[in-house]
Amino acid sequence: LQNCDLVQQSIVHIVQSPQKNSQTTDETEDNCAGGILKNLEREPESLTRIDLSTSILPSHSAGLAVILDATKNSTTLSSEKSGAGSYNSFYVFCKNVCQAVKPGKLRVRCSLCKQGALTLARGPSCWDDVLIPNRIRGACQSQRCNGNTAEFYFKCGAHPTTDSETSVALNLITTNSRCITCITCTDVRSPVLVFQCVHRHVICLDCFHLYCVTMLNDRRFIHDPELGYSLPCV
């Protein structure tokens, strides 16, 4: 249980596999023992360790200040100074307690009974698997429930939460694992926001906050029919 990233007030569901026929027990005893040894050798999987944001970070990005001043050499800071040493796979906005952007934890439950005793057919491999409903199937192990669809949700990882407390996932914010400079201030900060432009420009959260306030005061937010009010790349 120490390797399962369980926080306080977590519920652990123990699922007992059905007993096999006694006539076939002796024949499959060796195979079962070998299977147990193989399972023990495997690295325990966790939804918290799944990284869905590595593909959104560009390999390199030139900051706006570097473009304006070609004579200035950009300085790449180490991950320890930039804050990228402590890697977090997910970030959420905790509205109730923290009221800020915080590291998050990915959780899954049965979409029918809302219980966490669900065996997934496969793990999520991209953000669409997590954000779009009914993409991943599973088998609910709760009694009197035949649910077969997984429902993913996020919790704030900065404090203990109850079963009903959830947070909004910020899929464009990620850890700056590649030490990419901010497009505005050229500092190497973490976490960062990755714009959905062609070049996938990276901006630190402080500069993005200033950018949002400036655009809001100038009434330059763009209304999208599907997304609502949004902002383009810097």
N, C-alpha and C positions, 0 to 999 in steps of 0.2 A: 504493500500500500504506500510505502514511502516514495515509490517511483511513479505514482499516478497523479501527481500535481493536485492532490485533494486539499481544499481549503477548509476553514471551519464551517460547521453546519452542513457538511456534505453527507449525502445518503448513499450508502454502498449497498447494491443489490447483489445477493448471492444466488446464482442460478445453478441448480443441480441437474445434471444431464440424466436422462432416463436410463434405468438399468437395462442391461442387455440380457438376452436369453441365456440361461445357465448352460445350455447345451453347446453354445458357440463360445463360451468364455474361455475354455482351455485352448481352443484353436486360435483365438485372436489375442491371447495373453502376451505373446512375444511382440506382436505388432503394436499393441497398445503401449507396452513399455517403451518401445522405440519411439513411438509418437510423443510420449510424455517427455522423453529426454530431448527430443528435437524442439519441443515447445519451450522447455526450460532454457535452451541455448539461445532462443530468439530474444531480441531486444524488445522490452515492453513498449507497446505503442500508446500514444496519448494524443488526444485532440489538441492539447495545448502545445505540443511540439510540432504540429503540422504547420508548415510555412507556406502561405499562399501568396506572399508579396514579393518573392524574389524576382519574378518576371516583370514587375512593374518598374523596378529601378533600372535606369539606363546604365550603360557601362561607363560613361563619362558625361559630364555636362559643364558647359562654360557659363559662368555667371555673367550677369549683365555688367557688373563693374569691371570684369576682366575684358569684356568686349569694348567698353568705352575707353579703357586705359590699357592699351596693348603693351606698354612698357612695364607694367606691374606684373610680377610673377606671382602666381597663386601659390599659396602655402597649404600643403596637405597635412592636417593634424592627425595624430594617432587616434585610435578608437577610444583610448582611455580618456583623452582630453575632450573628445567630441561627445562622449556619452554613449557611443555605440558599443562599448564593451559589454554592457548588460543587455543582451538581445531579448526582444519581445516580439512574438509572432503576430500579435493582434493589438489594436488600439481601439478604445471605445470612448464615448462621451458619457461620463457618469453624471446624470442630471440631478439625482436626488441628494447624494451625500457629498461627493467631491466637487461637483459642478465644474468639471475640467476634463481635459483629455488625459486618460489614464490607460495603462496596460490592461488588456482584457483577456478573458478566458473563454474559449469556445466550448460549448456544451451541446448535447444532443438528447432528445427525448422522443417518445412516441407521439406522433401527431394526433392520435385518437384519444389515448388516456392521459397524455402529458406526463407519463412516468419515464424515468431514466433507464429502466431495465430493457434496453433495446440493443439487439445485435445487428450491426450494420453489415450489409452485403459487401460494401467496399467503403473505403475512407474517402473524404472529399479531396479533390486534386486541384480545384480552382475556386475562385470566389463565387462563380455562378452556382457551384454545387451547394454552397452555404446560403447564399442570398435568395436564390430562386427556389420556391417550395416544390416538393414532390419530385426532386431529381434523384434522390438516393433512396433505395429500398432497404428494408430491414425486417427483423422478426422480433416482435414485442414478447418479452418473457413474463409479463405480468399476468396474473390469473384473470381469467374471463375477459381477455382482450386479444383480438385478432388483428391488431394494427400492424401494417407492413410498410409504413412510410415514415421516414426520419424527418424530424423538425429541429433545425439548428438554431441556437440562440447564444447570446453573449452575456457575460457577467463582468462586472468591474473586478479587477484583480488586486485593487489597493485596499480592500476592506472586506470583512465577512458579509455575505449576502444571504437573504432568504430565498426560498424557491420561487417566489413571485417577482423578485427583483431582477430586471434585465436592463441592459444598456444597448445603445445604438452602436452598431459596428461602423468604424471609419476605415473603409477598405482602401482609401487613397493615402492614408497615413501609414508609414512604415518605418522601421529602424534603418538608419543610414549605414548599412553594413559595408558599403563600398566607399565610404568617406567622400561623397560627392559634395561639392561646394554649392551653397545656396545661390540661386540665380540673381538675387538682389544684393546681399551683403558679402557674398563669397566666403562666408565662414562655413566650417564643417560642423554641423549641428545634428543632433538626433533627439527625437524622431523628426521626420520631414514629411512634407506633402508632395506628391508627384502629380503634376498636371496631366490631363488626358489629351495633351497636344501631340503633334507628330514627333517632336524631339523629347517628350516626356521630361520637361524641365522640373527641377527640384527646388523647393523653397522651404526654408525653416518656418516653424510655427509662429515665431515672433514677427517675422516679416510678412507672413500670410495674414496675421491679425491686423497689422498696420495697413496692408493692402485692402482688406475687406472694409475697414473703417473709412479709408480714403474714398473708395469706390461708392460706399453707402452715402457718405456726405455729398458726393458729387452726383448722386442719383444715376449711377452708371451700371447698375445691376441689369443683367440681361434675362428676360423672361423666356423660359423654354416651355413649350406646351406639355411636355411629359415630365420634366424635372422640376419645374417651377423657376424661381429666381436663382440665377447662378452667375458665376464669374468666369471669364476666359483666362487664358494664360497671361502672365505679366507681360 
